[in-house]
Amino acid sequence: MRIKMCSIHVTDPAEAFAFYTRTLGFQELMAMPEYNLYIVKSPDEGQGTGLLLEPSDNPVGEAYRRGVYEAGLPAVVFGVPDVQAEYERLSGLGVKFTAEPAPDPSGAVAAVFDDGCGNLVQLHQD
């Protein structure tokens, strides 16, 4: 058994799709604008796990998304080989981080940024 797909609630799936592909470098797995359906995947994993950019038009989903964001908690964690390098790359593209990269409780370097679509995202050093 493996994880096939997971989702993250976003305020605007089309805008999230543009950010996750153009800025973060994910690849399109599926895009059906007429259904407001967008799924991305890591360029490093072949077919890999899909990340559904879920519309927050459901009151329960929106309450969860907002609550996690307001609590300052990352909605998703992405692994990268060099958090500092990714921090510098993304900062240069205008991505807003909550703080500079720093060791987390496990000793690995981590940094959190705002995806501009209603979520905080954590980068974690592989």
DSSP file (Angstrom, degrees, kcal/mol; ACC not computed):
  #  RESIDUE AA STRUCTURE BP1 BP2  ACC     N-H-->O    O-->H-N    N-H-->O    O-->H-N    TCO  KAPPA ALPHA  PHI   PSI    X-CA   Y-CA   Z-CA
    1    1 A M              0   0    0      0, 0.0     2,-0.3     0, 0.0     0, 0.0   0.000 360.0 360.0 360.0 140.8    0.0    0.0    0.0
    2    2 A R        -     0   0    0      0, 0.0     2,-0.6     0, 0.0     0, 0.0  -0.947 360.0 -91.7-141.6 162.5    1.3    3.5   -0.8
    3    3 A I        +     0   0    0     -2,-0.3     3,-0.1     1,-0.2    47,-0.0  -0.678  38.6 178.1 -77.6 121.8   -0.1    7.0   -0.6
    4    4 A K        -     0   0    0     -2,-0.6    46,-2.7     1,-0.4     2,-0.3   0.865  63.3  -9.9 -89.9 -45.8   -1.6    7.8   -4.0
    5    5 A M  E     -a   50   0A   0     44,-0.2    -1,-0.4    46,-0.0     2,-0.3  -0.993  53.8-176.8-155.1 148.2   -2.9   11.3   -3.3
    6    6 A C  E     -a   51   0A   0     44,-2.2    46,-3.1    -2,-0.3     2,-0.3  -0.879  20.6-135.1-135.6 172.1   -3.5   13.8   -0.5
    7    7 A S  E     -a   52   0A   0     -2,-0.3     2,-0.4    44,-0.2    46,-0.2  -0.903  11.0-160.0-133.5 159.9   -5.0   17.2   -0.5
    8    8 A I  E     -a   53   0A   0     44,-2.4    46,-1.7    -2,-0.3     2,-0.3  -0.995  28.1-124.2-135.5 129.9   -4.5   20.7    0.8
    9    9 A H  E     -a   54   0A   0     -2,-0.4     2,-0.3    44,-0.2   108,-0.1  -0.588  34.9-177.4 -76.4 131.9   -7.3   23.2    1.0
   10   10 A V  E     -a   55   0A   0     44,-3.1    46,-1.6    -2,-0.3   108,-0.2  -0.908  35.5-129.2-129.5 156.3   -6.6   26.4   -0.9
   11   11 A T  S    S+     0   0    0    106,-2.3   107,-0.1    -2,-0.3    -1,-0.1   0.799 103.0  16.2 -75.1 -28.4   -8.5   29.6   -1.4
   12   12 A D     >  -     0   0    0    105,-0.2     4,-2.8     1,-0.1    -1,-0.3  -0.821  65.1-163.3-147.8 102.4   -8.1   29.5   -5.2
   13   13 A P  H  > S+     0   0    0      0, 0.0     4,-2.7     0, 0.0     5,-0.1   0.859  92.1  50.5 -57.7 -39.1   -7.1   26.3   -6.9
   14   14 A A  H  > S+     0   0    0      2,-0.2     4,-2.0     1,-0.2     5,-0.1   0.923 113.6  45.2 -66.0 -42.7   -6.1   27.9  -10.2
   15   15 A E  H  > S+     0   0    0      2,-0.2     4,-2.2     1,-0.2    -1,-0.2   0.905 113.7  50.1 -65.7 -41.2   -3.9   30.4   -8.4
   16   16 A A  H  X S+     0   0    0     -4,-2.8     4,-3.4     2,-0.2     5,-0.3   0.913 108.0  53.8 -62.1 -43.0   -2.5   27.7   -6.2
   17   17 A F  H  X S+     0   0    0     -4,-2.7     4,-2.0    -5,-0.2     5,-0.3   0.919 109.0  48.5 -58.5 -45.0   -1.8   25.6   -9.3
   18   18 A A  H  X>S+     0   0    0     -4,-2.0     4,-2.6     2,-0.2     5,-0.6   0.923 115.5  44.4 -61.3 -44.8    0.2   28.5  -10.9
   19   19 A F  I  X>S+     0   0    0     -4,-2.2     5,-2.1     1,-0.2     4,-1.5   0.936 113.9  48.2 -66.0 -47.2    2.2   29.0   -7.7
   20   20 A Y  I  <5S+     0   0    0     -4,-3.4     6,-2.6     3,-0.2    -1,-0.2   0.812 122.8  33.8 -68.1 -29.6    2.9   25.3   -7.1
   21   21 A T  I  X5S+     0   0    0     -4,-2.0     4,-0.5    -5,-0.3    -2,-0.2   0.921 126.6  34.3 -89.1 -52.1    4.0   24.7  -10.7
   22   22 A R  I  <5S+     0   0    0     -4,-2.6    -3,-0.2    -5,-0.3    -2,-0.1   0.892 132.2  25.3 -74.0 -40.2    5.7   28.0  -11.7
   23   23 A T  I  <<S+     0   0    0     -4,-1.5    -3,-0.2    -5,-0.6    -4,-0.1   0.913 130.8  34.3 -92.2 -49.5    7.3   29.0   -8.4
   24   24 A L  T  4<S-     0   0    0     -5,-2.1    -3,-0.2     2,-0.0    -4,-0.2   0.764 101.4-123.9 -81.9 -24.4    7.7   25.8   -6.4
   25   25 A G     <  +     0   0    0     -4,-0.5    -4,-0.2    -6,-0.3    -3,-0.1   0.598  54.7 148.8  94.7  11.0    8.5   23.6   -9.5
   26   26 A F        -     0   0    0     -6,-2.6     2,-0.3    16,-0.1    -1,-0.2  -0.327  41.9-123.2 -70.1 162.9    5.9   20.9   -9.1
   27   27 A Q  E     -B   41   0A   0     14,-3.0    14,-2.1    -2,-0.0     2,-0.3  -0.792  23.3-100.5-109.0 152.8    4.5   19.3  -12.3
   28   28 A E  E     +B   40   0A   0     -2,-0.3    12,-0.2    12,-0.2     3,-0.1  -0.540  36.6 170.2 -68.6 127.5    1.0   19.1  -13.5
   29   29 A L  E    S-     0   0A   0     10,-2.9     2,-0.3     1,-0.4    11,-0.2   0.708  76.3  -9.1-100.3 -39.2   -0.6   15.7  -12.8
   30   30 A M  E     -B   39   0A   0      9,-2.1     9,-3.1     2,-0.0    -1,-0.4  -0.942  58.6-177.9-158.4 138.3   -4.0   16.9  -13.8
   31   31 A A  E     +B   38   0A   0     -2,-0.3     7,-0.2     7,-0.2     3,-0.1  -0.934  11.0 163.0-140.5 116.5   -5.6   20.2  -14.6
   32   32 A M  E > > +B   37   0A   0      5,-3.2     3,-2.4    -2,-0.4     5,-1.7  -0.716   8.2 179.5-130.5  79.5   -9.3   20.5  -15.4
   33   33 A P  G > 5S+     0   0    0      0, 0.0     3,-1.3     0, 0.0    -1,-0.1   0.811  78.6  64.9 -53.8 -33.9  -10.2   24.2  -15.0
   34   34 A E  G 3 5S+     0   0    0      1,-0.3    -2,-0.0     2,-0.1    -3,-0.0   0.733 112.2  35.7 -63.5 -20.0  -13.8   23.6  -16.0
   35   35 A Y  G < 5S-     0   0    0     -3,-2.4    -1,-0.3     2,-0.2     3,-0.1   0.302 110.6-118.7-110.7   5.4  -14.1   21.5  -12.8
   36   36 A N  T < 5 +     0   0    0     -3,-1.3     2,-0.5    -4,-0.4    -2,-0.1   0.880  67.1 147.0  56.7  39.1  -11.8   23.7  -10.7
   37   37 A L  E   < +B   32   0A   0     -5,-1.7    -5,-3.2    17,-0.1     2,-0.4  -0.933  18.4 164.5-115.5 119.1   -9.6   20.5  -10.4
   38   38 A Y  E     +B   31   0A   0     -2,-0.5    15,-2.6    15,-0.4     2,-0.4  -0.995   8.0 178.0-138.2 129.2   -5.9   20.8  -10.1
   39   39 A I  E     -BC  30  52A   0     -9,-3.1   -10,-2.9    -2,-0.4    -9,-2.1  -0.999   6.6-173.0-132.2 132.4   -3.4   18.1   -9.0
   40   40 A V  E     -BC  28  51A   0     11,-2.0    11,-2.9    -2,-0.4     2,-0.3  -0.754   1.8-165.7-118.4 167.3    0.4   18.5   -8.9
   41   41 A K  E     -BC  27  50A   0    -14,-2.1   -14,-3.0    -2,-0.3     9,-0.1  -0.965  33.0 -88.6-147.2 162.4    3.2   16.1   -8.3
   42   42 A S    >   -     0   0    0      7,-0.5     3,-1.1    -2,-0.3   -16,-0.1  -0.495  27.2-138.0 -69.5 139.3    6.9   16.2   -7.5
   43   43 A P  T 3  S+     0   0    0      0, 0.0     3,-0.4     0, 0.0    -1,-0.1   0.641 101.4  60.8 -71.3 -11.4    9.1   16.2  -10.5
   44   44 A D  T 3  S+     0   0    0      1,-0.2     4,-0.1     2,-0.0    -2,-0.0   0.440  95.6  59.4 -93.9  -1.0   11.4   13.8   -8.7
   45   45 A E  S X  S-     0   0    0     -3,-1.1     3,-1.8     1,-0.3    -1,-0.2   0.074  83.7-138.2-123.0  26.3    8.9   10.9   -8.3
   46   46 A G  T 3  S-     0   0    0     -3,-0.4    -1,-0.3     1,-0.3    -2,-0.0  -0.342  90.6  -9.3  55.6-123.0    7.7    9.7  -11.6
   47   47 A Q  T 3  S+     0   0    0     -2,-0.1    -1,-0.3    -6,-0.0    -2,-0.1   0.830 105.9 150.5 -75.1 -31.1    4.0    9.2  -11.1
   48   48 A G    <   -     0   0    0     -3,-1.8     2,-0.3    -7,-0.1    -2,-0.1   0.443  53.0 -31.3  34.1-171.4    4.5    9.7   -7.4
   49   49 A T        -     0   0    0    -44,-0.1    -7,-0.5     1,-0.0     2,-0.3  -0.582  61.7-134.8 -78.5 132.2    2.0   11.0   -4.9
   50   50 A G  E     -aC   5  41A   0    -46,-2.7   -44,-2.2    -2,-0.3     2,-0.6  -0.634   6.1-148.7 -85.7 146.4   -0.5   13.6   -6.2
   51   51 A L  E     -aC   6  40A   0    -11,-2.9   -11,-2.0    -2,-0.3     2,-0.5  -0.940  13.2-150.5-115.8 106.8   -1.3   16.7   -4.2
   52   52 A L  E     -aC   7  39A   0    -46,-3.1   -44,-2.4    -2,-0.6     2,-1.5  -0.648   8.0-143.1 -78.4 124.2   -4.9   17.8   -4.9
   53   53 A L  E     -a    8   0A   0    -15,-2.6   -15,-0.4    -2,-0.5   -44,-0.2  -0.704  29.8-157.2 -89.2  87.2   -5.3   21.6   -4.6
   54   54 A E  E     -a    9   0A   0    -46,-1.7   -44,-3.1    -2,-1.5     2,-0.1  -0.470  13.1-121.1 -77.2 126.6   -8.7   21.3   -3.0
   55   55 A P  E     -a   10   0A   0      0, 0.0     3,-0.5     0, 0.0   -44,-0.2  -0.425  13.5-140.6 -64.0 140.1  -11.1   24.3   -3.2
   56   56 A S        +     0   0    0    -46,-1.6     6,-0.1     1,-0.2   -45,-0.1  -0.168  67.6 118.0 -93.0  41.1  -12.1   25.5    0.3
   57   57 A D        +     0   0    0     -2,-0.2    -1,-0.2     4,-0.1   -46,-0.0   0.552  52.4  87.6 -84.7  -6.2  -15.7   26.1   -0.8
   58   58 A N  S  > S-     0   0    0     -3,-0.5     4,-2.9     1,-0.1     5,-0.3  -0.809  80.7-136.1 -88.5 129.4  -16.9   23.6    1.7
   59   59 A P  H  > S+     0   0    0      0, 0.0     4,-2.2     0, 0.0     5,-0.2   0.845 104.8  49.9 -57.2 -34.8  -17.5   25.3    5.1
   60   60 A V  H  > S+     0   0    0      2,-0.2     4,-2.1     1,-0.2     5,-0.2   0.939 113.0  45.8 -68.7 -46.2  -15.8   22.4    7.0
   61   61 A G  H  > S+     0   0    0      1,-0.2     4,-2.8     2,-0.2    -1,-0.2   0.901 114.1  48.7 -62.2 -41.8  -12.8   22.5    4.7
   62   62 A E  H  X S+     0   0    0     -4,-2.9     4,-2.8     2,-0.2     5,-0.3   0.893 109.8  51.5 -67.0 -39.9  -12.5   26.3    4.9
   63   63 A A  H  X S+     0   0    0     -4,-2.2     4,-2.4    -5,-0.3    -1,-0.2   0.906 113.0  46.3 -63.0 -40.5  -12.8   26.3    8.7
   64   64 A Y  H  X S+     0   0    0     -4,-2.1     4,-2.6     2,-0.2     5,-0.3   0.950 113.6  47.7 -65.1 -49.5  -10.0   23.7    8.9
   65   65 A R  H  X S+     0   0    0     -4,-2.8     4,-2.2     1,-0.2    -2,-0.2   0.934 116.1  44.1 -57.2 -48.7   -7.8   25.6    6.5
   66   66 A R  H  X S+     0   0    0     -4,-2.8     4,-3.1     1,-0.2     5,-0.2   0.912 113.1  51.4 -64.4 -43.4   -8.3   28.9    8.3
   67   67 A G  H  X S+     0   0    0     -4,-2.4     4,-1.5    -5,-0.3    -2,-0.2   0.909 111.7  45.9 -62.3 -43.5   -7.9   27.4   11.7
   68   68 A V  H  <>S+     0   0    0     -4,-2.6     5,-2.3     2,-0.2     4,-0.4   0.919 115.4  47.6 -64.7 -43.7   -4.6   25.7   10.8
   69   69 A Y  H ><5S+     0   0    0     -4,-2.2     3,-1.6    -5,-0.3    -2,-0.2   0.939 111.6  48.7 -63.4 -48.2   -3.3   28.9    9.2
   70   70 A E  H 3<5S+     0   0    0     -4,-3.1    -1,-0.2     1,-0.3    -2,-0.2   0.779 107.3  56.6 -65.8 -25.8   -4.3   31.1   12.1
   71   71 A A  T 3<5S-     0   0    0     -4,-1.5    -1,-0.3    -5,-0.2    -2,-0.2   0.547 115.0-119.1 -79.7  -6.9   -2.6   28.8   14.5
   72   72 A G  T < 5 +     0   0    0     -3,-1.6    -3,-0.2    -4,-0.4    -2,-0.1   0.725  65.0 143.8  77.7  22.0    0.6   29.2   12.5
   73   73 A L      < -     0   0    0     -5,-2.3    47,-0.5    -6,-0.2    -1,-0.3  -0.772  54.2-115.3 -98.2 137.1    0.8   25.5   11.6
   74   74 A P  E     -d  120   0B   0      0, 0.0    47,-0.2     0, 0.0     3,-0.1  -0.473  14.4-153.6 -66.4 138.2    2.1   24.3    8.3
   75   75 A A  E    S+     0   0B   0     45,-2.9     2,-0.3     1,-0.2    46,-0.2   0.700  79.1  11.0 -82.6 -21.6   -0.6   22.5    6.3
   76   76 A V  E     -d  121   0B   0     44,-0.8    46,-2.4   -68,-0.0     2,-0.4  -0.986  66.4-140.4-154.5 154.1    2.0   20.4    4.4
   77   77 A V  E     -d  122   0B   0     -2,-0.3     2,-0.4    44,-0.2    46,-0.2  -0.984  13.8-164.8-123.0 129.7    5.7   19.6    4.6
   78   78 A F  E     -d  123   0B   0     44,-3.0    46,-2.6    -2,-0.4     2,-0.4  -0.946  15.3-135.5-113.8 133.8    8.0   19.3    1.6
   79   79 A G  E     +d  124   0B   0     -2,-0.4    46,-0.2    44,-0.2    44,-0.0  -0.702  26.4 174.2 -87.1 137.0   11.4   17.7    1.8
   80   80 A V  E     -d  125   0B   0     44,-2.2    46,-2.8    -2,-0.4     3,-0.3  -0.976  36.9-128.2-137.6 151.2   14.3   19.4    0.0
   81   81 A P  S    S+     0   0    0      0, 0.0     2,-0.4     0, 0.0    -1,-0.1   0.816 102.2  24.6 -69.8 -28.9   18.0   18.5    0.0
   82   82 A D     >  -     0   0    0      1,-0.1     4,-2.1    42,-0.1     5,-0.2  -0.828  61.1-176.3-141.9  97.7   19.1   22.1    1.0
   83   83 A V  H  > S+     0   0    0     -2,-0.4     4,-2.9    -3,-0.3     5,-0.2   0.893  86.9  54.5 -61.9 -41.1   16.6   24.3    2.9
   84   84 A Q  H  > S+     0   0    0      1,-0.2     4,-2.3     2,-0.2    -1,-0.2   0.925 109.6  46.5 -61.4 -44.5   18.9   27.3    2.9
   85   85 A A  H  > S+     0   0    0      2,-0.2     4,-2.4     1,-0.2    -1,-0.2   0.902 114.7  47.0 -64.2 -40.9   19.4   27.2   -0.9
   86   86 A E  H  X S+     0   0    0     -4,-2.1     4,-2.9     2,-0.2     5,-0.3   0.878 109.7  54.4 -69.4 -37.0   15.6   26.7   -1.5
   87   87 A Y  H  X S+     0   0    0     -4,-2.9     4,-2.6    -5,-0.2    -2,-0.2   0.930 111.1  45.3 -58.3 -47.1   14.9   29.6    1.0
   88   88 A E  H  X S+     0   0    0     -4,-2.3     4,-1.9     2,-0.2    -2,-0.2   0.909 114.2  48.6 -66.0 -42.6   17.2   31.9   -1.0
   89   89 A R  H  X S+     0   0    0     -4,-2.4     4,-0.7     2,-0.2    -2,-0.2   0.952 116.5  41.5 -61.5 -50.6   15.7   30.8   -4.4
   90   90 A L  H ><>S+     0   0    0     -4,-2.9     5,-2.4     1,-0.2     3,-0.7   0.882 111.9  54.4 -68.8 -38.4   12.1   31.2   -3.2
   91   91 A S  H ><5S+     0   0    0     -4,-2.6     3,-1.6    -5,-0.3    -1,-0.2   0.898 105.1  55.5 -59.5 -39.4   12.8   34.5   -1.4
   92   92 A G  H 3<5S+     0   0    0     -4,-1.9    -1,-0.3     1,-0.3    -2,-0.2   0.730 105.0  53.3 -64.8 -22.5   14.3   35.8   -4.6
   93   93 A L  T <<5S-     0   0    0     -3,-0.7    -1,-0.3    -4,-0.7    -2,-0.2   0.354 127.2 -99.8 -93.0   4.1   11.0   35.0   -6.3
   94   94 A G  T < 5 +     0   0    0     -3,-1.6     2,-0.2     1,-0.3    -3,-0.2   0.545  68.6 153.7  92.6   7.7    9.1   37.0   -3.7
   95   95 A V      < -     0   0    0     -5,-2.4     2,-0.6    -6,-0.1    -1,-0.3  -0.533  40.7-131.8 -72.3 135.5    7.9   34.1   -1.5
   96   96 A K  E     -E  114   0B   0     18,-0.5    18,-2.6    -2,-0.2     2,-0.3  -0.800  20.6-163.5 -96.2 119.9    7.3   35.3    2.1
   97   97 A F  E     -E  113   0B   0     -2,-0.6    16,-0.3    16,-0.2     3,-0.1  -0.694  22.7-137.3 -97.2 152.2    8.9   33.2    4.9
   98   98 A T  S    S-     0   0    0     14,-2.9     2,-0.3    -2,-0.3    15,-0.1   0.756  85.1 -17.0 -78.4 -25.1    7.8   33.4    8.5
   99   99 A A  S    S-     0   0    0     13,-0.6    13,-0.3     3,-0.0    -1,-0.3  -0.963  82.8 -79.1-166.5 167.5   11.5   33.2    9.6
  100  100 A E        -     0   0    0     -2,-0.3    10,-0.1     1,-0.1    12,-0.1  -0.364  67.4 -76.4 -71.0 157.9   14.9   32.3    8.3
  101  101 A P        +     0   0    0      0, 0.0    10,-0.2     0, 0.0    -1,-0.1  -0.244  62.6 164.4 -56.2 143.0   15.8   28.6    8.1
  102  102 A A  E     -F  110   0B   0      8,-2.3     8,-2.6    -3,-0.1     2,-0.1  -0.977  43.4 -82.4-154.9 158.5   16.7   27.1   11.5
  103  103 A P  E     -F  109   0B   0      0, 0.0     6,-0.3     0, 0.0     5,-0.1  -0.429  43.1-144.8 -65.0 139.1   17.1   23.7   13.1
  104  104 A D    >   -     0   0    0      4,-3.2     3,-2.3    -2,-0.1    20,-0.0  -0.363  40.7 -80.3 -92.2-178.7   13.8   22.1   14.2
  105  105 A P  T 3  S+     0   0    0      0, 0.0    -1,-0.0     0, 0.0     0, 0.0   0.759 132.4  54.8 -57.1 -24.3   13.5   19.9   17.4
  106  106 A S  T 3  S-     0   0    0      2,-0.2     3,-0.1     1,-0.0     0, 0.0   0.594 118.9-111.0 -83.4  -9.4   14.9   16.9   15.4
  107  107 A G  S <  S+     0   0    0     -3,-2.3     2,-0.2     1,-0.4    -1,-0.0   0.284  78.8 125.5  96.7  -9.7   18.0   18.9   14.5
  108  108 A A        -     0   0    0     -5,-0.1    -4,-3.2     1,-0.1    -1,-0.4  -0.545  68.2-106.7 -80.8 149.5   17.1   19.1   10.8
  109  109 A V  E     +F  103   0B   0     -6,-0.3    16,-2.6    -2,-0.2     2,-0.3  -0.568  46.6 172.2 -77.3 137.1   16.9   22.5    9.1
  110  110 A A  E     -FG 102 124B   0     -8,-2.6    -8,-2.3    -2,-0.3     2,-0.3  -0.958  16.0-175.4-142.6 158.6   13.4   23.8    8.4
  111  111 A A  E     - G   0 123B   0     12,-1.8    12,-3.6    -2,-0.3     2,-0.4  -0.975  14.6-143.5-153.3 149.4   11.7   26.9    7.2
  112  112 A V  E     + G   0 122B   0    -13,-0.3   -14,-2.9    -2,-0.3   -13,-0.6  -0.953  18.7 179.2-121.6 135.0    8.1   27.9    6.8
  113  113 A F  E     -EG  97 121B   0      8,-2.7     8,-3.1    -2,-0.4     2,-0.5  -0.891  30.9-113.0-130.5 163.6    6.6   30.1    4.0
  114  114 A D  E     -EG  96 120B   0    -18,-2.6   -18,-0.5    -2,-0.3     6,-0.2  -0.835  16.1-155.0 -94.7 126.5    3.1   31.4    3.0
  115  115 A D        -     0   0    0      4,-2.6     5,-0.1    -2,-0.5    -1,-0.1   0.498  33.7-124.3 -81.7  -1.1    1.9   29.9   -0.3
  116  116 A G  S    S+     0   0    0      3,-0.4    -1,-0.1   -20,-0.1     4,-0.1   0.504  96.6  85.7  73.8   2.3   -0.4   32.9   -0.9
  117  117 A C  S    S-     0   0    0      2,-0.3  -106,-2.3  -106,-0.1  -105,-0.2   0.031 119.7 -76.3-124.0  23.2   -3.4   30.6   -1.2
  118  118 A G  S    S+     0   0    0      1,-0.3     2,-0.3  -108,-0.2   -49,-0.2   0.594  99.0  96.8  99.1  12.1   -4.2   30.3    2.5
  119  119 A N        -     0   0    0    -50,-0.1    -4,-2.6   -51,-0.1     2,-0.4  -0.957  60.7-136.9-136.6 152.1   -1.6   27.9    3.8
  120  120 A L  E     -dG  74 114B   0    -47,-0.5   -45,-2.9    -2,-0.3   -44,-0.8  -0.880  26.4-160.5 -97.8 140.3    1.8   27.8    5.5
  121  121 A V  E     -dG  76 113B   0     -8,-3.1    -8,-2.7    -2,-0.4     2,-0.5  -0.981   4.8-146.2-125.8 131.9    4.2   25.3    4.0
  122  122 A Q  E     -dG  77 112B   0    -46,-2.4   -44,-3.0    -2,-0.4     2,-0.5  -0.843   2.1-152.5-101.0 133.2    7.2   23.9    5.8
  123  123 A L  E     -dG  78 111B   0    -12,-3.6   -12,-1.8    -2,-0.5     2,-0.4  -0.889  16.9-169.1 -95.6 133.2   10.4   23.0    4.0
  124  124 A H  E     -dG  79 110B   0    -46,-2.6   -44,-2.2    -2,-0.5     2,-0.3  -0.989  24.6-116.3-128.4 130.4   12.3   20.2    5.8
  125  125 A Q  E      d   80   0B   0    -16,-2.6   -46,-0.1    -2,-0.4   -43,-0.1  -0.479 360.0 360.0 -70.4 127.4   15.9   19.2    4.9
  126  126 A D              0   0    0    -46,-2.8    -1,-0.2    -2,-0.3   -44,-0.1   0.462 360.0 360.0 -70.6 360.0   16.1   15.6    3.7
